Amino acid sequence: MLPGLEFRPVLGEKTMVNFVRFAPHVEAPNHVHIEEQIVIVLEGEFEFDIDGDVWTMRPGDVAVVPPWVPHGAHTNDVGCLEADVFNPPRQTLLKYAEAQALKLDGNS
């Protein structure tokens, strides 16, 4: 979806976990969505902005983003691996994953 971001979504029946790897100096611009999101940092660090409140998140840090609340993130000199838990599953990521699967299968 964005250069420097790698997505690996895992879909359950009613919940999605998306493992996201940020390269250094990458920005995920502020955005909103209907799904509730829980962010869990696994490696590295990034600056996370929830509705104008910005802080540095490091391994073990967790943030909850309610539906329709603006949020975004960026890395500095260090990349980041984090897991986003979405409930319900985030529809835009499902569509992205489907499009990627079609490209890999040669059906696009």
Secondary structure, DSSP 8 states (H G I E B T S, - for coil): --TTEEEEEEE-SS-EEEEEEE-TT-EEEEE--SSEEEEEEEEE-EEEEETTEEEEE-TT-EEEE-TT--EEEE--SS-EEEEEEEES--HHHHHHHHHHHHHHHT--
